[in-house]
């Protein structure tokens, strides 16, 4: 029987998208522009939410935290992607890869929980508008956000420790632009059924469970909307949920596409494109989806800029 080489891997090589230098430079400028827009868009959304007491409401509190997650998410991924695009050195240390994996999965899991919290917030706002402020108290909102981060990073620590104790058989070439689960599993030569069981457990607790909560919240929301008699009331109620539904659909579809399949069915070229959407493009879309077109946010932003102009 052939003996496998289990030499400790000290670094990984990120292949990225292409070895063509001109194409790499083009991708560098594209990712740089997206990165700057993402940071500016999310900071532009967070700033008025923090500055204007008029929009210190549960909904904007959750939206501000989602934007904060997107800023952090972009910082975890994009700088290394930019360096990889223009540098001949495509390596990332074992510790750097582990840290990137830990934070990226922690932020991803936290966002799943936060999206479920937003769904619950919308349910309370539509079904019990008269007691909304009391029901969604600052203490409850803070607890939901703290639980989202805590749950996300506890589960991230579990999957990170399980993944980085796999044997990589001295193969350190990652056919991707960052340290993600599918390409790392592809490198491992001793993936056991117990590891696959951990993956499915984390998928159930971090993706499927929040999805069930979101679906249940919207079933209750629909039931509450159907009790509203006026057409204008229907439209107003649905308009408060439209942006959240768009974000949930985009985010969960991509997550389920990449991580809910058996490791044997991964196709890295196709998954790389979906990963770009999750890590680079979605943080740009979220400010547009949520609130930059919202009149309350626009008013708060204008007020903040006017104050800065005359100070």
ABEGO torsion letter per residue (X at the ends): XBBBBABBBABBBBAEABABAAAAAAAAAAAAAAAAAAAAAAAAAAAAAAABAAABBAAAAAAAAAAAAAAAAAAAAAAAAAAAAABABABBBAAAAAAAAAAAAAAAAAAAAAAAAAAAAAAAAAABAAAAAAABBAAAAAAAAAAAAAAAAAAAAAAAAAAAABBAGGBABBBBABBBAAAAAAABAABBAAAAAAAAAAAAAAAAAAAAAAAAAAAAAAAAAAABABAAAAAAAAAAAAAAAAAAAAAAAAAAAAAABBAAABBAAAAAAAAAAAAAAAAAAAAAAAAAABAAAAAAAAAAAAAAAAX
